[in-house]
Amino acid sequence: MDNFEEYLKENSQKVNQELETYLKKKSSNRYIESLLGRSNYEYDPEAMTKSILEPAWYLLDLGGKRWRPALTMITLEALGKNPDEYIEFSIIPEVIHNATLIHDDIEDNSPKRRNADSIHVKFGIDVATNLGDFMYFFPMLALIDSPKLTQDQKNRAASIYIKNMTRVSLGQAIDIAWHGGLVDPKTITEEKYLQMAHDKTGVLSRFACELGSALAGADDKTVEIMGRFGATIGIAFQIQDDILNLTESKLSEGKGGVGDDISEGKITLMVLHVMKEGSEADKNRLSEILRMHTKDKVLIKEAIGIIDKYNSKEYSTKIAERMIKEAWDAVDKTLPDSAAKERMKQLVDFLVHRNV
């Protein structure tokens, strides 16, 4: 695993360099025209720098392991391509991922992201909202304008992008409805939760795998298998994310504290397990605390205590591990043995069993 973390670090450096190629740290007329073409009137590079580039790099510089770009690169290599020849396309899922973080923090009213002020706190909701929108679309320019791809490759990648971006918005909408109390948590099933997690979180890693597969020229069946595998990684990552949020960890500290998911009224697999297995008194009490959107540490601790009472964290971990095994079995049959395939398996272990 140490070797894999070194690989991830080296790949992250390559991705960061590529990000700086497409997303400059300071704007100019020449830069804007390189993205959008010559202006009919006059661009304002300083305004773009202040409202897009500076806040975007503020977030990107806060870190992140850049594992989604790594997933695209590993997929390409596992399918017989030299990933370094396609590295500019690996920034697409990473930039989109950071856009979802901006919108998530606004919608959840989260003050912190990676131990720093969230974008909307530091730069304002107006800048943050627009920046998130910009980052949803901007990275696709790397693909559309590329002379190294055929029109068929571009069309397949664009189709994959549109479908997955629609899924992101749907998953976010459902999550908002749930933690906003618009739906009775007792009516939410595990299957509904897993679909929401697939659409909100899983599709970004699904997109990373599908993009790598399509660029490698894989057939539709292989693209689908790799996509399902990527989505499963994302769902398992989300489940682990939710568990760590209710546990003393660097993640919970970075997002504002242990149990901020309780404050948001977030419906997780752990909550649903309590709704399925808990006593009526415990189910009603947990639902009541979630609807409060409280920041009271005593109430948050009480809610976590109810979840722990039914071993819901352990249950959720088992669900994630089972899903990963099933998805990996399909990939194992599809991909030939290689160093890239082994790295893919190491990436899964790294994400699902992490404690930060």
Secondary structure, 3 states (H helix, E strand, C coil): CHHHHHHHHHHHHHHHHHHHHHCCCCCCHHHHHHHHCCCCCCCCHHHHHHHHHHHHHHHHCCCCCCHHHHHHHHHHHHCCCCHHHHHHHHHHHHHHHHHHHHHHHHHHCCCEECCEECHHHHHCHHHHHHHHHHHHHHHHHHHHCCCCCCHHHHHHHHHHHHHHHHHHHHHHHHHHHHHCCCCCHHHCCHHHHHHHHHHHHHHHHHHHHHHHHHHCCCCHHHHHHHHHHHHHHHHHHHHHHHHHHCCCCHHHHHCCCCCHHHHCCCCCHHHHHHHHHCCHHHHHHHHHHHHHCCCCHHHHHHHHHHHHHCCHHHHHHHHHHHHHHHHHHHHHHHCCCCHHHHHHHHHHHHHHCCCC
